[in-house]
């Protein structure tokens, strides 16, 4: 459960408690409950704004970055393979030249 669902559960329960109270105790509980309800709503609105304003665009950016990186990574892997093949060919040629020069 999220904090919002827990707070949403607490407000009705606290409201139920206020029905059994009288006088200043009831007024105090009503203020507590109304404050909790306002705070819950503010947090809910902030979370929605944060999700819409930050999380979704960031998720889109990360997805696009992954799509853009794939072709570059493939190209780098190909170039790396070619470079390793060239180095292996050079090493092989050097070994063969050394062996022929030794004979």
C-alpha positions in Angstrom: 0.0 0.0 0.0 1.1 3.5 -0.7 1.0 6.3 1.9 -1.9 7.8 0.1 -4.1 4.7 0.5 -3.0 4.5 4.1 -4.0 8.1 4.7 -7.2 7.6 2.8 -8.0 4.7 5.2 -7.1 6.7 8.3 -9.3 9.7 7.5 -12.6 7.8 7.4 -11.6 5.9 10.6 -10.7 9.2 12.3 -14.0 10.6 11.1 -15.8 7.6 12.8 -14.0 8.4 16.0 -15.3 12.0 16.0 -18.9 10.8 16.0 -18.4 9.3 19.5 -16.8 12.5 20.9 -18.5 15.6 22.3 -17.6 19.2 22.8 -14.0 20.3 22.5 -12.7 16.8 22.0 -15.0 16.4 19.0 -13.9 19.8 17.7 -10.3 18.8 18.1 -10.8 15.5 16.3 -12.7 17.3 13.5 -9.8 19.7 13.0 -7.4 16.8 13.0 -9.5 14.9 10.4 -9.9 17.9 8.2 -6.2 18.6 8.3 -5.4 15.0 7.5 -7.8 15.1 4.6 -6.3 18.4 3.2 -2.8 17.0 3.6 -3.7 13.8 1.9 -5.2 15.7 -1.1 -2.1 17.9 -1.3 0.2 14.9 -1.3 -2.0 13.2 -4.0 -2.0 16.3 -6.2 1.8 16.6 -5.7 2.4 13.0 -6.6 0.3 13.3 -9.7 2.1 16.5 -10.8 5.4 14.9 -10.1 4.5 11.8 -12.1 3.1 13.9 -15.0 5.8 16.5 -15.0 8.9 14.4 -14.3 8.5 10.7 -14.3 6.7 10.3 -17.7 9.0 12.6 -19.6 12.0 11.0 -18.0 10.7 7.5 -18.9 10.2 8.7 -22.5 13.7 10.1 -22.6 15.2 6.9 -21.3 13.3 4.8 -23.8 14.4 7.0 -26.7 18.0 7.0 -25.4 17.9 3.2 -25.5 16.6 3.2 -29.0 19.2 5.7 -30.1 22.0 3.8 -28.5 21.3 0.4 -30.1 22.6 1.3 -33.6 25.7 3.0 -32.1 26.4 0.0 -29.9 26.1 -2.3 -32.9 28.5 -0.2 -34.9 31.0 0.0 -32.0 30.9 -3.8 -31.7 31.5 -4.3 -35.4 34.4 -1.8 -35.4 35.9 -3.5 -32.3 35.6 -6.9 -33.9 37.4 -5.6 -37.1 40.1 -4.0 -34.9 40.6 -7.3 -33.0 40.7 -9.2 -36.2 43.4 -6.8 -37.6 45.4 -7.1 -34.4 45.2 -10.9 -34.6 46.2 -10.9 -38.2 49.2 -8.6 -37.5 50.3 -10.9 -34.6 50.0 -14.0 -36.8 52.0 -12.3 -39.6 54.7 -11.3 -37.1 54.9 -14.9 -35.8 55.2 -16.3 -39.3 57.8 -13.7 -40.3 59.8 -14.5 -37.1 59.6 -18.3 -37.9 60.7 -17.8 -41.5 63.5 -15.4 -40.5 64.7 -18.0 -37.9 64.9 -20.8 -40.4 
